Structures are given as C-alpha cells and as structure tokens.
C-alpha cells in the first residue's frame, strides 16, 4: 500500500512538472529573453498610460519645471525602472504619479530649475 501511494504521488508530481513545462511555468521569475514580446497594442496602451501619468504628475507637482531635458531625464529613469520590473516578471508595468515623483527626487540635482 505504501509503495502504491508513493508511486501515485511521484506519477502526479511528474504530470504536474510536465504540465507546467508545457505552459512555460518555471520555478523562478521568467527570464526576460524567454518571455514573449508584448503585442503592439499592449505597447501602445502602456505608452499612452505613461504619457497620461506624466501629464498628471506635471499638473500635481508644483516643484517640477517642465523642459525637454527634464522630460527626457525622467523618462530615462522610468525606462530603467520598467526594465527592472520586467526582470521581476511584471511585463505590463505602467508608472504612476508616485513613480514620477520618485524619479524627480532621484534626479533632483540634475534637473533644470525655473528662473
């Protein structure tokens, strides 16, 4: 009886491993190279949501002075954060106003100020 139960448990474990292997589930976070690319539509939605979050940030944060250089610096910070989030398995990450505020704090010394 014990042998039969052990065999059954091993058989179920092997089936589960095979099932997860077929759908691409791994033990750790997905490797960035293994993940299928985002669809064009998903990329466009993320881009629009990022732009809207940036404009909300501009309206809400009186300390931020909008210039092309500041915009590019914050977007570079956001792109680096997006890469980190994708490495953690969050492929559809969209920055929020808080993320732009954090970017501003991290880049504060390099941002142009209003005169």
C-alpha positions, -999 to +999 in steps of 0.1 A: +000+000+000+028+024+009+046+016-023+015+022-044+008+056-027+045+066-032+043+056-069+010+076-073+025+107-057+055+105-079+034+100-110+012+130-101+044+151-095+058+141-129+025+150-146+024+184-128+060+191-139+052+182-175+021+203-174+039+234-161+068+228-186+042+229-214+027+262-204+061+278-196+059+280-158+093+280-142+105+278-106+118+314-106+109+346-123+107+345-160+139+352-179+135+384-199+148+366-230+123+338-226+092+360-223+073+365-255+073+402-266+044+424-258+019+429-286+019+462-305-015+470-289-001+464-253+029+485-261+007+513-273-015+511-242+015+513-219+029+542-238-004+562-236-008+554-199+028+565-192+022+598-210-011+604-191+007+597-158+035+621-167+009+649-175-009+642-142+025+645-125+032+678-142-001+692-131+001+680-095+038+687-087+045+725-085+082+719-078+088+703-112+098+726-141+089+711-175+117+713-201+127+688-228+158+679-209+139+673-176+113+652-195+140+631-212+158+626-178+126+614-161+117+591-190+152+576-189+147+569-152+112+554-159+127+532-187+153+518-163+126+511-137+105+494-164+134+471-172+137+463-135+100+455-133+102+433-164+131+414-149+109+408-119+082+393-142+059+424-143+057+428-181+027+452-181+041+477-156+029+513-161+044+541-140+022+562-117+024+597-105+044+584-075+069+568-098+075+602-115+078+618-081+104+593-071+122+599-104+122+636-097+137+631-062+164+608-076+173+632-104+168+664-085+204+676-087+204+672-125+170+688-133+168+723-147+151+748-124+127+776-133+143+810-132 
